Amino acid sequence: MTASETKALRGLYAITPDGIDKPLLLARVEAALRGGVKLVQYRDKKRKATQQAGIALDLRALCRRFDARLIVNDDVALARAVDADGVHLGGGDGDLAAARQALGPGKLLGASCYADFDLACTAVGAGVDYVAFGAAYPSPTKPLAVRSPLSLFGRCRDELGVPACAIGGVTLDNAANLIAAGTSLLAVITDLFEAPDITLRALAFQQLFEGETTLRRRTSLSHRNQQLFERAQRHIPGGVNSPVRAFRSVGGTPCFFTQGSGSRMTDADGKSYLDYVGSWGPLILGHAHPEVVAAVQQAAALGLSFGAPTESEIEMANLLCALLPSLDMVRLVSSGTEATMSAIRLARGFTGRDTLIKFEGCYHGHSDSLLVKAGSGMLTFGNPSSGGVPADLAKHTLVLDYNDVAQLEGAFAEYGAGIAAVIVEPVVGNMNLIAPRQAFLDAMRGLCTKHGAVLIFDEVMTGFRVGLTCAQGHYGITPDLTTLGKVIGGGMPVGAFGGKREIMEMIAPLGPVYQAGTLSGNPVAVAAGLATLRLIQQPGFHDALTRKTQALCDGLAAAAKQHGVTFSAQSVGGMFGLYFRQQPPHSYAEVMDCDKDAFNRFFHAMLAAGHYFAPSAFEAGFVSAAHSDSDIAETIASAEAVFKVW
Ligand code: PLP
């Protein structure tokens, strides 16, 4: 190895696990090499010297096949006997110079220097090619091992000019932090050799070093997310069943997920992520909460669907009406889109008027009347924001600016007698997060009452997410109709709309407004929702969620500030917004003013580090009760590492 090759040493360094049979050991090392491991360190304190020589010879042959290097731990004689590529020694042993001489040129010498920079200086003086420091995270195999400050790795690289290796406690979750801090070699045992698929795990580590494009070119190896995305596109438009999942906004390949548990989920490449999307809001308890899963299993065993009434629907309706005083009656549907679409038809049927007011940037599902953007002038009727929406329909929708009281007053002054409803996200979560001004919500309530229009709070996202009394309780406003979804299904397809009795009694079969659904009130979905609603009623639930979400925002904002990055963040209950802009925005125009490229850079850096944020600069994020304080701290630490090299 030439001096410049040595300096460029970079990648995954597999350390062989102790005490397993030779065939198993060789199979595991081969799997790791297939995933792109650059160095293998043979360490075997438990075997006799003669056995070690046999294994080391086989490992050397294996490494050569994959163009990787074999390093022998703590045994210069063995390394020479098998013609290994180098030796790794303890830096304090005092025999580094002798080892250097014995090994001769072209062989690698590495030294463990614990957390001691002076020791590293001495080791470099003695001719080592890389320096290993105890990693900054606890090691499962050596819980008492010394832990280095992250700053040591960059210092070693910059001041000593040799690659720094992190050894002990390195996992896929903390690897990106270590790399960002200046680590060139990640020495891993447990999180590599105990992974369900060693090759995929090695690939995931390598991805952190190599970036995605290089990885895509690695045709002989499997990169499952990429393969799945290519397959998906053959028969699913864009490869996804809902557009934002396609990563179009941020670029790159979407993750295909195979499993979720608590605050984490795992993708098809075996990489684990802390999840801040939570299925876009429903998973307020985290993934696969045992009580929710048990409720689903029990209900499913009794029958998947009846297309006829069940008792659990009554329980759900009673509970929703008890928790939200604005609801006298409620009807269950299967999605948020159905809930808002039905609420609008109901408001039109009830008032006998056609005009609808919505706000630019609010999303209420994909029904025709709601896929409308602002017209060309102030107070002009809207244009379709999607192909396939008739202009004739869009012309009934007036699109106004969020948080703009004067404009709302103007609209009522001009069109008041024809306005059937105002529909609003009381806290917007669909153009990133925008908090309402109290005066805006108050004015909306007053104007609807004065002009006989129906006020619809679309709480599909905010419902039970910002608090147990939803946004309407939080801001002290009583809407005429409320739409719900997400949390009330606990991860299963449930939506609902409800409100004043006199309005709700207009629905079929009581009244003339038609609305129906084959799977509405589905017993399995309702069971998941009821179990979720039961758990979130525990005292202090939303306080804890609010505190954690706020801590995330505060921590991210402080990390950005420390490194001079223009950034702000805010939260309401368990939902949050991140903005690459000085202050949180109040309107659609201000949201559009955020630095989208900066967000995309942040998104990908955090994704690589194992933190899954919404793949768009214009979506809110979600924290669940399953996120621990240390999860939040881990995310903040990763963001700090990202901002540091911004
Ligand atoms: N309303 C709001 C506020 C939403 O955020 C969403 C979805 O994100 C919807 C309605 C539509 O719900 P669904 O996707 O379940 O149809």
Boltz pocket constraint, residues with backbone or C-beta under 6 A from the ligand:
constraints:
  - pocket:
      binder: B
      contacts: [[A, 280], [A, 334], [A, 335], [A, 336], [A, 337], [A, 338], [A, 340], [A, 363], [A, 364], [A, 365], [A, 366], [A, 425], [A, 429], [A, 430], [A, 458], [A, 459], [A, 460], [A, 461], [A, 462], [A, 485], [A, 486], [A, 494], [A, 495]]
      max_distance: 6.0
